[in-house]
């Protein structure tokens, strides 16, 4: 089994890029769904007019903002945790 310390810098960068790209996608989708749910809650609380077949007329605004927040925050959290664990492993091996 290879440890993060045994890999080359190019392999580590490729792993970071893969994790970053996947977490951008996952963060955008997940927080867009949360934003859509939030738009329904806000529409119910404010008694906003209901559009045909959807509970909130401006759900796409909430989904877009939530998606952008998720696309920025999840990769930062994931990569920070990976870097922290690699730094801890390097300290442990010294």
N, C-alpha and C positions, 0 to 999 in steps of 0.2 A: 504494500500500500504506500502510495506517495503522499507526503505531507505537503502543505503549502510552501514549506521552506525548501523542498526538493525540486520544485518546478522552476522553469526559466521565467524571466520577466515577460517574455512574449506569451507564454501559457497563462500567466497570471492576468495579463491585460485582456486576453481573450475570455477568460472566465469572468472578469469584471464586466466586460462588454456584454456577454451573454446574460449575466444576472441583471445588469442594468436595463437591457432591452426588454427582457421578460417582465421585470417588475414595473417598467413604465406602462406596458400593456395591461398588466393585472391591476395596477393602481388606478389607471384611467377608468377601466370598466367597473371596478368595484365602487369607486367613489362616485361615478356617474349614476349608478343605481341608488346609492345613498342620497344623492342630490335629488333624484326623481322622487324618492320617498319623502324627502323633506318638502318638496314642492306640493305634494298632496296634503301633507300636514298643514302647511301654511295656507293652502287654499281652503281647507276645512275650517281653520281657526278664523280666518278673515272673511269667510263666507263669500269667496270670490265666485264670479259666474263660472258655471261648468260648461266646458266645450263638449260637443257631441262625441261620445265614445271614449273620452279621456277625462280623468278627474281634475287635472290642472292644465289650463291653457298654455302656461309658460313653463312647462316642465323642462324644455330643452335648455333654458337659461340656467336652471339649477343643475341639470345634468352636465352641462358644459363647464361650469365653474367647479363643480365637484370633481369632474374628471381631470381638470387641470391641476387641482390641488393634489389629487391622488397620484397623477403622473409625475409630479415633482417630489412629493413627500415619501412615497414608498421606495423609490430607488435610493434616496438619501439614507433612509433607515436601513435598508438591506445592505448597501455597500459599507456603511459605517460599521455595522455589526460584523461583516466579514473582515474588514480591516482590523477591527478591535480583536477579533479572535486570532488572526494571524500574528498580530503584535504580541498578544499574550503567549502564543505558542513559541514565538521567537525568544521571548524572555525566559520561558520555562526551559528551553534547550540551552541557554547560555550558562 
